[in-house]
């Protein structure tokens, strides 16, 4: 066989392998064998929710360590709101040759190039809490838009489809924040009798939420409803209590501190009610369970992924007045900062695969 023909055949073989690899998709990235090294890259860190997220991931990591499937400790790095720093940290994880990276991203798009570097290096990349647009990552998320729509629908129904409302959102520009407001606003837009006086941001911080609500009360003499995201609802209600104003209908949060305030207000005035939709810190645990399935060579079932690479896991629960006592009994002894939680098990993760 001539050198020229041999060269042509090698080129064809390389191109064929490349096409096969691309065709198999992001879940085909894993090439190593256990025990695996796992890293977690977290962006925003300014909330107890994020600390709980890391703790839950570490608990599941230790579960797999007992089974001999992972090694060392879960590598955890926080970038704060610095997307450039998060990119650099992920690149360091690539250079450290980890087997999987769980990412809670600061951006839906800015991390895409480094995510693709990781997948091309044979690393499984799971993005949690908020989906990224890179087709090479696997997104393991709840539907943030639907999450917000649940409480927006509750508020619209309580108002009878009409009234003046204000909205207190989280961190401006954050992908989860934008998806949530998109979902809530889509509900309010269906009710022409509901007027959104303003939508503002309080950075998922209780103290900031309290100050923002105080400002809104000073600005608008007539507020019938308040739609507020997690991490700020307790602060918003404290501002309303301090104002002495007539209580508007307020959405809440599935956190123990808020549940305590809810119970106190309802015991004094049975007409008070709220809602808390669970946004699970355990999404990191769910993502890790999914990563372990991929690392062990399993392929997703047809239809398991939406939009090509997104696995929507169930929203764990919704607290309403009707089921409040059930949740209160289960969580009342937890710290005020504890977020009601939920995650898929290893068995449930396995059910998404062939």
ZAVEX-604098 format. One line per field, with one value per residue (C-alpha): residue number from 0; residue in one letter; chain; x, y, z. Coordinates in steps of 0.001 Angstrom, whole numbers, plus 524288, in hexadecimal, padded with zeros to 5 digits. Layout:
// residues N
k	c(NUM / ...);
r	c(a / ...);
c	c(A / ...);
u	c(X / ...);
v	c(Y / ...);
w	c(Z / ...);
//
This chain:
// residues 354
k	c(0 / 1 / 2 / 3 / 4 / 5 / 6 / 7 / 8 / 9 / 10 / 11 / 12 / 13 / 14 / 15 / 16 / 17 / 18 / 19 / 20 / 21 / 22 / 23 / 24 / 25 / 26 / 27 / 28 / 29 / 30 / 31 / 32 / 33 / 34 / 35 / 36 / 37 / 38 / 39 / 40 / 41 / 42 / 43 / 44 / 45 / 46 / 47 / 48 / 49 / 50 / 51 / 52 / 53 / 54 / 55 / 56 / 57 / 58 / 59 / 60 / 61 / 62 / 63 / 64 / 65 / 66 / 67 / 68 / 69 / 70 / 71 / 72 / 73 / 74 / 75 / 76 / 77 / 78 / 79 / 80 / 81 / 82 / 83 / 84 / 85 / 86 / 87 / 88 / 89 / 90 / 91 / 92 / 93 / 94 / 95 / 96 / 97 / 98 / 99 / 100 / 101 / 102 / 103 / 104 / 105 / 106 / 107 / 108 / 109 / 110 / 111 / 112 / 113 / 114 / 115 / 116 / 117 / 118 / 119 / 120 / 121 / 122 / 123 / 124 / 125 / 126 / 127 / 128 / 129 / 130 / 131 / 132 / 133 / 134 / 135 / 136 / 137 / 138 / 139 / 140 / 141 / 142 / 143 / 144 / 145 / 146 / 147 / 148 / 149 / 150 / 151 / 152 / 153 / 154 / 155 / 156 / 157 / 158 / 159 / 160 / 161 / 162 / 163 / 164 / 165 / 166 / 167 / 168 / 169 / 170 / 171 / 172 / 173 / 174 / 175 / 176 / 177 / 178 / 179 / 180 / 181 / 182 / 183 / 184 / 185 / 186 / 187 / 188 / 189 / 190 / 191 / 192 / 193 / 194 / 195 / 196 / 197 / 198 / 199 / 200 / 201 / 202 / 203 / 204 / 205 / 206 / 207 / 208 / 209 / 210 / 211 / 212 / 213 / 214 / 215 / 216 / 217 / 218 / 219 / 220 / 221 / 222 / 223 / 224 / 225 / 226 / 227 / 228 / 229 / 230 / 231 / 232 / 233 / 234 / 235 / 236 / 237 / 238 / 239 / 240 / 241 / 242 / 243 / 244 / 245 / 246 / 247 / 248 / 249 / 250 / 251 / 252 / 253 / 254 / 255 / 256 / 257 / 258 / 259 / 260 / 261 / 262 / 263 / 264 / 265 / 266 / 267 / 268 / 269 / 270 / 271 / 272 / 273 / 274 / 275 / 276 / 277 / 278 / 279 / 280 / 281 / 282 / 283 / 284 / 285 / 286 / 287 / 288 / 289 / 290 / 291 / 292 / 293 / 294 / 295 / 296 / 297 / 298 / 299 / 300 / 301 / 302 / 303 / 304 / 305 / 306 / 307 / 308 / 309 / 310 / 311 / 312 / 313 / 314 / 315 / 316 / 317 / 318 / 319 / 320 / 321 / 322 / 323 / 324 / 325 / 326 / 327 / 328 / 329 / 330 / 331 / 332 / 333 / 334 / 335 / 336 / 337 / 338 / 339 / 340 / 341 / 342 / 343 / 344 / 345 / 346 / 347 / 348 / 349 / 350 / 351 / 352 / 353);
r	c(x / x / x / x / x / x / x / x / x / x / x / x / x / x / x / x / x / x / x / x / x / x / x / x / x / x / x / x / x / x / x / x / x / x / x / x / x / x / x / x / x / x / x / x / x / x / x / x / x / x / x / x / x / x / x / x / x / x / x / x / x / x / x / x / x / x / x / x / x / x / x / x / x / x / x / x / x / x / x / x / x / x / x / x / x / x / x / x / x / x / x / x / x / x / x / x / x / x / x / x / x / x / x / x / x / x / x / x / x / x / x / x / x / x / x / x / x / x / x / x / x / x / x / x / x / x / x / x / x / x / x / x / x / x / x / x / x / x / x / x / x / x / x / x / x / x / x / x / x / x / x / x / x / x / x / x / x / x / x / x / x / x / x / x / x / x / x / x / x / x / x / x / x / x / x / x / x / x / x / x / x / x / x / x / x / x / x / x / x / x / x / x / x / x / x / x / x / x / x / x / x / x / x / x / x / x / x / x / x / x / x / x / x / x / x / x / x / x / x / x / x / x / x / x / x / x / x / x / x / x / x / x / x / x / x / x / x / x / x / x / x / x / x / x / x / x / x / x / x / x / x / x / x / x / x / x / x / x / x / x / x / x / x / x / x / x / x / x / x / x / x / x / x / x / x / x / x / x / x / x / x / x / x / x / x / x / x / x / x / x / x / x / x / x / x / x / x / x / x / x / x / x / x / x / x / x / x / x / x / x / x / x / x / x / x / x / x / x / x / x / x / x / x / x / x / x / x / x / x / x / x / x / x / x / x / x / x / x / x / x / x / x / x / x / x / x / x / x / x / x / x / x / x / x);
c	c(A / A / A / A / A / A / A / A / A / A / A / A / A / A / A / A / A / A / A / A / A / A / A / A / A / A / A / A / A / A / A / A / A / A / A / A / A / A / A / A / A / A / A / A / A / A / A / A / A / A / A / A / A / A / A / A / A / A / A / A / A / A / A / A / A / A / A / A / A / A / A / A / A / A / A / A / A / A / A / A / A / A / A / A / A / A / A / A / A / A / A / A / A / A / A / A / A / A / A / A / A / A / A / A / A / A / A / A / A / A / A / A / A / A / A / A / A / A / A / A / A / A / A / A / A / A / A / A / A / A / A / A / A / A / A / A / A / A / A / A / A / A / A / A / A / A / A / A / A / A / A / A / A / A / A / A / A / A / A / A / A / A / A / A / A / A / A / A / A / A / A / A / A / A / A / A / A / A / A / A / A / A / A / A / A / A / A / A / A / A / A / A / A / A / A / A / A / A / A / A / A / A / A / A / A / A / A / A / A / A / A / A / A / A / A / A / A / A / A / A / A / A / A / A / A / A / A / A / A / A / A / A / A / A / A / A / A / A / A / A / A / A / A / A / A / A / A / A / A / A / A / A / A / A / A / A / A / A / A / A / A / A / A / A / A / A / A / A / A / A / A / A / A / A / A / A / A / A / A / A / A / A / A / A / A / A / A / A / A / A / A / A / A / A / A / A / A / A / A / A / A / A / A / A / A / A / A / A / A / A / A / A / A / A / A / A / A / A / A / A / A / A / A / A / A / A / A / A / A / A / A / A / A / A / A / A / A / A / A / A / A / A / A / A / A / A / A / A / A / A / A / A / A / A);
u	c(80000 / 805B2 / 80872 / 7FE92 / 7F390 / 7F6F0 / 7F60F / 7E8C7 / 7E3A0 / 7E870 / 7E1D7 / 7D505 / 7D5DA / 7D85B / 7CD01 / 7C40F / 7C763 / 7C51B / 7B7AF / 7B40E / 7B874 / 7B0AE / 7A4C2 / 7A4AC / 7A29A / 7A74F / 7A3FE / 7AE5C / 7B977 / 7BD30 / 7C8D3 / 7CEC7 / 7CC00 / 7C8BF / 7CC32 / 7C8D9 / 7CD40 / 7C215 / 7C25F / 7B7E4 / 7B8ED / 7AFBC / 7AD56 / 7A50A / 7A781 / 79FF9 / 79540 / 7931E / 78CBB / 79A08 / 7A059 / 79582 / 79783 / 7A5DA / 7A2CD / 798F9 / 7A2B3 / 7AD12 / 7A38E / 7A0B7 / 7AF2B / 7B1EC / 7A734 / 7AE62 / 7BB71 / 7B666 / 7B30F / 7C0E2 / 7BC7E / 7C2EC / 7CFCC / 7D537 / 7CC4A / 7C26F / 7CA29 / 7C241 / 7C5B0 / 7BDCF / 7BF39 / 7B577 / 7AF5B / 7BBFA / 7B937 / 7C74A / 7CBD7 / 7C249 / 7C7A0 / 7D585 / 7D1B3 / 7CB39 / 7D756 / 7DF8E / 7D66C / 7D889 / 7E734 / 7E5E1 / 7DF90 / 7D333 / 7C921 / 7BCEF / 7B9F5 / 7AD15 / 7AAF2 / 7A16D / 7A3E3 / 7A479 / 7A079 / 798A0 / 7A264 / 7AF76 / 7B407 / 7B12A / 7BF25 / 7C542 / 7BA44 / 7BD56 / 7CBD3 / 7C849 / 7BF8B / 7C995 / 7D356 / 7CA73 / 7C473 / 7B5F8 / 7B011 / 7A342 / 79D47 / 793B5 / 789D6 / 78A2B / 78BEB / 796DB / 7959E / 7A161 / 79CA1 / 7A837 / 7A3D4 / 798F7 / 78FBD / 78975 / 77FB7 / 7720C / 76A2D / 76CD6 / 7628D / 75838 / 75D09 / 759F7 / 74D35 / 747B7 / 74830 / 74434 / 73802 / 734FD / 7363D / 72DFA / 72351 / 7238D / 721FC / 716B7 / 71E5E / 71F25 / 726E9 / 733B0 / 73FAF / 74E46 / 758BA / 76572 / 76EEF / 77C48 / 7892E / 7879A / 78CF8 / 78EB0 / 7894A / 78070 / 77B36 / 77806 / 77130 / 7692D / 76470 / 76153 / 758D0 / 75201 / 74F86 / 749BD / 73F68 / 73C85 / 73B96 / 72FDE / 72887 / 725EE / 72053 / 72D89 / 73659 / 744D0 / 748AA / 7570D / 7609A / 76D4C / 7788D / 77D3F / 78853 / 78259 / 78598 / 77BEA / 78113 / 78121 / 77386 / 76EBC / 77494 / 76F58 / 761B6 / 76255 / 765AA / 75A78 / 750D6 / 7556C / 75422 / 7470C / 73B49 / 73362 / 739B8 / 73097 / 73A93 / 7491B / 74FDF / 75D28 / 76767 / 76E4F / 77804 / 77074 / 76272 / 764DA / 76B31 / 75FF0 / 755E6 / 75DB4 / 75D92 / 74ECE / 74D16 / 75598 / 74DE2 / 740D6 / 73A93 / 72F63 / 73558 / 73603 / 735F0 / 74422 / 74AA6 / 75477 / 75F74 / 761B8 / 76B65 / 769FC / 76B48 / 76038 / 757E3 / 75984 / 7552D / 749EC / 74522 / 74630 / 73E67 / 73432 / 7323A / 72F7D / 72741 / 721ED / 71FBB / 72E77 / 733AB / 73EF2 / 745E0 / 75382 / 75851 / 7640F / 7705A / 77924 / 78763 / 78796 / 78823 / 796D7 / 7945D / 78B65 / 795EA / 7A035 / 79775 / 795B1 / 7A447 / 7A723 / 79E1F / 7A52B / 7B28D / 7AEA1 / 7ABD3 / 79D0D / 79578 / 7892B / 77C3A / 77614 / 76E6C / 7747D / 77B7C / 773F0 / 779A7 / 78444 / 78B9C / 782B1 / 77D6A / 7724C / 7711E / 76488 / 761DC / 761D9 / 755F9 / 74D4A / 7497A / 73BC7 / 73290 / 72C17 / 7385D / 73FA3 / 73E54 / 7447B / 75080 / 7513D / 75197 / 75CB1 / 7654C / 7623B / 76E7D / 777A7 / 77F60 / 7784E / 78165 / 77E29 / 77793 / 76DB8 / 77481 / 773AA / 77C13 / 77B3D / 78129 / 78B22 / 78001 / 77807 / 783D0 / 785AC / 777A5 / 77B39 / 78509 / 78415);
v	c(80000 / 80D16 / 817B9 / 82098 / 81686 / 81376 / 82202 / 82305 / 81751 / 81CE2 / 829E5 / 8230F / 81B51 / 8279B / 82ECF / 82328 / 82267 / 83107 / 83004 / 824AD / 82C3D / 8384A / 8303A / 829F7 / 8372D / 83CB6 / 830BB / 8292D / 83126 / 827C8 / 81F16 / 81BE9 / 8113A / 8123D / 81762 / 824B0 / 8324D / 83C20 / 84AFC / 8551E / 862F1 / 86C89 / 87A92 / 8833A / 88002 / 88A9A / 8821C / 876DB / 86FB2 / 86E41 / 86928 / 85F1E / 85B7C / 8586D / 850AB / 84858 / 845CF / 841D4 / 83863 / 83192 / 8318A / 82A77 / 820AF / 81D36 / 81D24 / 81274 / 80AD1 / 80C97 / 81466 / 8216C / 8251A / 82FC7 / 83B05 / 8426D / 84DC7 / 85A31 / 867BA / 87458 / 87F74 / 88901 / 89169 / 8919C / 889ED / 88B5B / 88559 / 87A12 / 8777D / 8775C / 86E1C / 864AF / 86513 / 86180 / 8560A / 851AD / 85286 / 84A82 / 83FCA / 83E19 / 834BE / 83D16 / 84B49 / 84F97 / 85DFE / 867DA / 87206 / 880C3 / 881D0 / 87A18 / 87CE5 / 88210 / 874CF / 86DB8 / 86DDC / 86871 / 85E7E / 859CC / 85913 / 85052 / 8473E / 84670 / 8423D / 836DC / 83D40 / 83BFF / 8497D / 84AF1 / 85875 / 859C6 / 863BC / 86AFE / 8659B / 86A2C / 86AEB / 86287 / 855FA / 84EBA / 85051 / 8489B / 851AA / 84BC2 / 855CF / 85871 / 860B1 / 86E1F / 87489 / 86AE0 / 86C42 / 87ACD / 87907 / 87098 / 87B9E / 885BF / 87DC9 / 87CC5 / 88B8C / 88E6D / 88556 / 88B26 / 898A9 / 8942E / 89810 / 8A68E / 8B002 / 8B755 / 8AEFF / 8B0E3 / 8A6C2 / 8A4D4 / 89CEC / 8977D / 89AB6 / 8A29E / 89B86 / 88E72 / 883C2 / 87DC0 / 88B27 / 88E6E / 88168 / 88317 / 890A8 / 88C38 / 88161 / 88A0A / 8951B / 88BBD / 88895 / 896B9 / 89A48 / 8912E / 899A4 / 8A734 / 8AB57 / 8A99E / 8B581 / 8B3B2 / 8C079 / 8BD05 / 8B1C3 / 8B3A3 / 8AB9A / 8A84B / 89EC7 / 892FB / 89958 / 89AAD / 8A7B2 / 8AD76 / 8A800 / 8AED6 / 8BBD7 / 8BAA9 / 8B77F / 8C33D / 8CBCC / 8C636 / 8C8B4 / 8D6C5 / 8D86D / 8D1DD / 8D4FA / 8C974 / 8BC11 / 8B060 / 8A5BC / 8A2EE / 898A9 / 895F1 / 88B90 / 882C7 / 88913 / 895CB / 89294 / 892A8 / 8A008 / 8A522 / 8A0EA / 8A6EF / 8B3D9 / 8B305 / 8B029 / 8BBD1 / 8C4DD / 8C263 / 8C242 / 8B976 / 8AC4C / 8A92C / 89B23 / 896BF / 88AD9 / 88447 / 87A9A / 86CA0 / 86FEB / 86D02 / 87B2E / 87F03 / 87395 / 8783E / 885E9 / 8804B / 87830 / 883B2 / 88CAA / 88265 / 87F07 / 88D70 / 88F79 / 8835E / 88B55 / 88C31 / 8823B / 880B9 / 876F6 / 87140 / 869E6 / 86153 / 8651C / 859C3 / 85BB4 / 84D04 / 84F71 / 84DB7 / 84017 / 83D2C / 841D3 / 8395D / 82D5C / 82FDD / 83206 / 824EE / 81E03 / 8241D / 82121 / 812E8 / 812C9 / 81384 / 81A79 / 82289 / 81CB5 / 8227F / 82E8F / 82FE8 / 83C5E / 84860 / 85212 / 84828 / 848E5 / 84CF7 / 843D3 / 84A11 / 843F7 / 845AA / 85193 / 84AD8 / 8515A / 85D33 / 8621B / 867C4 / 86A27 / 85D31 / 85524 / 85E8E / 85646 / 84A92 / 85241 / 85971 / 84CB2 / 8479B / 853BA / 85C24 / 857CA / 85B59 / 86838 / 87437 / 874A9 / 866AE / 86577 / 85A96 / 85138 / 84598 / 83E31 / 83249 / 825CC / 81D35 / 8143A / 81F82 / 82472 / 816D9 / 8171D / 821B1 / 81883 / 80C7A);
w	c(80000 / 7FC0D / 8060C / 7FF42 / 80014 / 80E3A / 81156 / 80AD9 / 81278 / 81F6F / 81C61 / 81955 / 82607 / 82E23 / 827CA / 829CE / 83848 / 839AB / 83364 / 83C52 / 84851 / 8447E / 84157 / 84ED0 / 85573 / 8625E / 86A71 / 862DC / 868B2 / 873B2 / 870A8 / 87DEF / 887BC / 8964A / 89FDC / 89A1C / 89E04 / 89EE5 / 89FA0 / 8A234 / 89CD6 / 8A36D / 89F7A / 8A82D / 8B67F / 8BDBD / 8C368 / 8CCC0 / 8C15E / 8BAFC / 8C771 / 8C8B1 / 8BA6F / 8BCDF / 8C92B / 8C1D2 / 8B6D1 / 8C0B4 / 8C72E / 8BA40 / 8B6DB / 8C3A3 / 8C052 / 8B3BE / 8BAC9 / 8C3CD / 8B78E / 8B258 / 8A67B / 8A9BE / 8AFED / 8B8B7 / 8BC52 / 8B43E / 8AE82 / 8B0E4 / 8ABFF / 8ACE7 / 8A331 / 8A8E2 / 89E47 / 89666 / 889FA / 88569 / 8922B / 89098 / 88300 / 88857 / 89349 / 889CD / 88134 / 88D09 / 88F81 / 8817C / 88347 / 88FC1 / 8878C / 88F6B / 889F1 / 88BE1 / 88EE5 / 894E4 / 891C4 / 89762 / 88CDF / 88DB0 / 87F6E / 8759C / 86AC0 / 86FA9 / 874C0 / 86802 / 86288 / 86EF9 / 87052 / 862A4 / 8661D / 8718A / 869A6 / 85EC4 / 8693B / 86CF0 / 878F3 / 87BF5 / 87E24 / 88573 / 8870F / 8924E / 89738 / 88A43 / 87C8B / 873B4 / 86501 / 86195 / 85B1C / 860F1 / 86F10 / 87586 / 87CD5 / 888FD / 88DAA / 89238 / 888C9 / 88EB3 / 88638 / 88ACC / 898DA / 89874 / 89127 / 89C2D / 8A62B / 89BFC / 898E5 / 8A76A / 8A908 / 89D0C / 8A203 / 8AFB1 / 8A9B4 / 8A149 / 8953D / 89866 / 8A0C0 / 8A1DF / 8A449 / 8A604 / 8A30F / 8AA6C / 8A256 / 8A5AA / 89F30 / 892C0 / 886E6 / 88DC8 / 884F9 / 88F5E / 892DF / 884CD / 8826F / 88ECC / 88B84 / 87DC2 / 88355 / 88D4E / 883CC / 879D6 / 88407 / 88780 / 87923 / 8781D / 881DC / 87C3E / 88961 / 88FF7 / 88F2C / 891E3 / 89867 / 897B7 / 897E9 / 89F28 / 8A4A7 / 8B25D / 8AF56 / 8B651 / 8C341 / 8CE95 / 8D3A1 / 8C5FD / 8C3AB / 8CFEF / 8CBB9 / 8BDDB / 8C2F2 / 8CC14 / 8C06C / 8B884 / 8C381 / 8C446 / 8B59B / 8B2D8 / 8BB70 / 8B650 / 8B547 / 8B499 / 8B24A / 8B343 / 8AB12 / 8B0F7 / 8AE8A / 8B849 / 8C175 / 8C2D5 / 8C6AA / 8D54B / 8D427 / 8CBF7 / 8D613 / 8E12A / 8D9C4 / 8D81F / 8E6A1 / 8EA33 / 8E150 / 8E7DD / 8DA6D / 8D688 / 8D35A / 8C4CE / 8C017 / 8C004 / 8BA24 / 8C30F / 8C32E / 8C753 / 8D22B / 8E08A / 8E4D1 / 8DBD9 / 8E053 / 8EE64 / 8EAB0 / 8E2C1 / 8EE3B / 8F791 / 8EEA8 / 8EB69 / 8F9D5 / 8FC83 / 8F071 / 8E97A / 8DD1A / 8DB1B / 8D187 / 8C842 / 8BF7A / 8BEED / 8B2EE / 8B5EC / 8AE82 / 8B27F / 8B64F / 8B469 / 8A5C1 / 8A780 / 8ACDC / 8A167 / 89800 / 89E7B / 89DA8 / 88F1B / 88D22 / 89381 / 88A12 / 87E86 / 88431 / 88530 / 876AE / 87669 / 86BA9 / 86D44 / 86935 / 85D1B / 86100 / 86E82 / 86A85 / 8664D / 85CAB / 859DF / 866BF / 87201 / 87C5C / 883E1 / 89153 / 89926 / 8A19E / 8AF00 / 8B4DB / 8B708 / 8C48E / 8C57D / 8D0BE / 8CDB8 / 8D023 / 8D90F / 8E560 / 8DE8F / 8DA7F / 8E785 / 8EF08 / 8E698 / 8E63E / 8F22E / 8F987 / 8EE69 / 8EEAA / 8E99B / 8DDDC / 8D9BD / 8CC81 / 8CA9C / 8C19E / 8B8B2 / 8AF0B / 8A691 / 8ABDD / 8A508 / 8A117 / 89BB1 / 89430 / 88EA2 / 8899B / 87FBB / 87959 / 870C3);
//
